[in-house]
């Protein structure tokens, strides 16, 4: 019998290593390109993916929640963001509060709302829509 793995919270470093199978190397290349294009680093993308995974599964039900299958099917946060961008991109300006209100209506948790709101505001700015804070 081997030793029990150490809990991450008991570690003395923030550094983590993991293996990426060869068949996923192209995926990692795409993630690097996307992260660079969006002004992020790969670490931020991976941490966000871990947060999303935790949010979906930590409640104790390791299956997709039934509420995800309601009208419209399963939607990712990215899909919500794209919907909101399409909804607002035709305007000359919009309010930050409106972006946050829409995210709240879609059931996005408060901490995630701010993060997603920033990403939406950045995308709208790229489309020359002023976001008023």
NORNORVEN-V190008 format. One record per residue. N is the residue number from 1. RES is the residue in one letter. BURIAL is b if it has 16 or more other ideal C-beta (glycine too) atoms within 10 Angstrom, else e. D_FIRST is the distance of its C-alpha to the first C-alpha in Angstrom with 2 decimals. Layout:
<<N:RES:BURIAL:D_FIRST> <N:RES:BURIAL:D_FIRST>>
//
This chain:
<<1:X:e:0.00> <2:X:e:3.80> <3:X:e:6.79> <4:X:e:8.92> <5:X:e:11.79> <6:X:e:14.95> <7:X:e:17.85> <8:X:e:20.66> <9:X:e:23.14> <10:X:e:21.36> <11:X:e:21.74> <12:X:e:24.65> <13:X:e:25.86> <14:X:e:27.21> <15:X:e:26.21> <16:X:e:23.81> <17:X:e:23.26> <18:X:e:22.63> <19:X:e:23.42> <20:X:e:26.52> <21:X:e:26.72> <22:X:e:29.96> <23:X:e:31.50> <24:X:e:31.38> <25:X:e:33.09> <26:X:e:36.50> <27:X:e:35.33> <28:X:e:34.28> <29:X:e:37.69> <30:X:e:39.47> <31:X:b:37.59> <32:X:e:38.73> <33:X:e:42.30> <34:X:e:42.39> <35:X:b:41.00> <36:X:e:43.58> <37:X:e:46.33> <38:X:e:45.52> <39:X:e:45.33> <40:X:e:41.62> <41:X:e:38.69> <42:X:e:35.64> <43:X:e:33.49> <44:X:e:35.82> <45:X:e:35.63> <46:X:e:31.83> <47:X:e:31.75> <48:X:b:34.43> <49:X:e:32.51> <50:X:e:29.45> <51:X:e:31.91> <52:X:e:33.42> <53:X:e:30.12> <54:X:e:29.18> <55:X:e:32.71> <56:X:e:32.50> <57:X:e:29.10> <58:X:e:28.21> <59:X:e:30.55> <60:X:e:27.99> <61:X:e:29.60> <62:X:e:27.61> <63:X:e:30.67> <64:X:e:33.85> <65:X:e:36.06> <66:X:e:39.08> <67:X:e:41.48> <68:X:e:40.60> <69:X:e:42.38> <70:X:e:45.65> <71:X:e:48.76> <72:X:e:48.12> <73:X:e:44.56> <74:X:e:41.44> <75:X:e:42.47> <76:X:e:40.55> <77:X:b:41.63> <78:X:e:43.13> <79:X:e:45.28> <80:X:b:46.49> <81:X:b:47.37> <82:X:e:49.32> <83:X:e:51.20> <84:X:b:52.23> <85:X:b:53.26> <86:X:e:55.39> <87:X:e:56.88> <88:X:b:57.95> <89:X:e:58.60> <90:X:e:62.24> <91:X:e:63.15> <92:X:e:64.51> <93:X:e:62.45> <94:X:b:60.09> <95:X:e:58.74> <96:X:e:55.18> <97:X:e:55.43> <98:X:b:56.14> <99:X:b:53.00> <100:X:b:50.92> <101:X:e:52.83> <102:X:b:52.13> <103:X:b:48.39> <104:X:e:48.46> <105:X:e:50.29> <106:X:e:47.58> <107:X:e:44.98> <108:X:b:43.32> <109:X:e:41.70> <110:X:e:43.60> <111:X:e:41.30> <112:X:b:40.97> <113:X:b:44.76> <114:X:e:45.57> <115:X:e:43.27> <116:X:b:44.62> <117:X:b:48.13> <118:X:e:47.98> <119:X:b:46.97> <120:X:b:49.78> <121:X:b:52.26> <122:X:e:51.41> <123:X:b:51.90> <124:X:b:55.17> <125:X:e:56.38> <126:X:e:55.78> <127:X:e:58.04> <128:X:e:60.61> <129:X:b:60.14> <130:X:e:60.52> <131:X:b:57.99> <132:X:e:59.72> <133:X:e:57.53>>
//
